[in-house]
Amino acid sequence: TNSCPLCRHELPTDDEDYELFRKEKIRAVAREKDLEALHDSMYG
């Protein structure tokens, strides 16, 4: 596994494909939050 056994923080791996997937997943979550904030500010 690539997580800290104490805090479960996900650590980097040597797998470039997985790292790209993980970064894209993080970006998707950030985009969703930004979109929600935008909608809240417009229609809130």
C-alpha positions as CSV (number, residue, x, y, z in Angstrom):
1,T,0.0,0.0,0.0
2,N,1.0,3.6,-0.4
3,S,-0.5,5.1,2.7
4,C,0.9,5.9,6.1
5,P,-0.1,3.2,8.6
6,L,-0.7,5.9,11.3
7,C,-2.6,8.6,9.6
8,R,-3.6,7.0,6.3
9,H,-2.1,9.9,4.3
10,E,-1.6,8.7,0.7
11,L,2.1,8.7,-0.3
12,P,3.5,9.1,-3.8
13,T,4.2,6.0,-5.8
14,D,6.6,5.1,-8.6
15,D,3.7,4.3,-10.9
16,E,3.3,7.3,-13.3
17,D,-0.1,6.1,-14.6
18,Y,-1.5,5.9,-11.1
19,E,-0.1,9.3,-10.2
20,L,-1.8,10.8,-13.2
21,F,-5.1,9.1,-12.3
22,R,-4.8,10.3,-8.7
23,K,-4.0,13.9,-9.7
24,E,-6.9,13.9,-12.2
25,K,-9.2,12.6,-9.4
26,I,-8.1,15.4,-7.1
27,R,-8.7,18.0,-9.9
28,A,-12.2,16.6,-10.5
29,V,-13.1,17.0,-6.9
30,A,-11.7,20.6,-6.8
31,R,-13.6,21.5,-10.0
32,E,-16.8,20.2,-8.4
33,K,-16.2,22.3,-5.3
34,D,-15.5,25.4,-7.4
35,L,-18.6,24.9,-9.5
36,E,-20.7,24.4,-6.4
37,A,-19.2,27.6,-4.9
38,L,-20.0,29.5,-8.1
39,H,-23.6,28.3,-8.1
40,D,-24.0,29.2,-4.4
41,S,-22.7,32.7,-5.1
42,M,-25.0,33.2,-8.0
43,Y,-28.2,31.6,-6.7
44,G,-27.4,31.3,-3.0
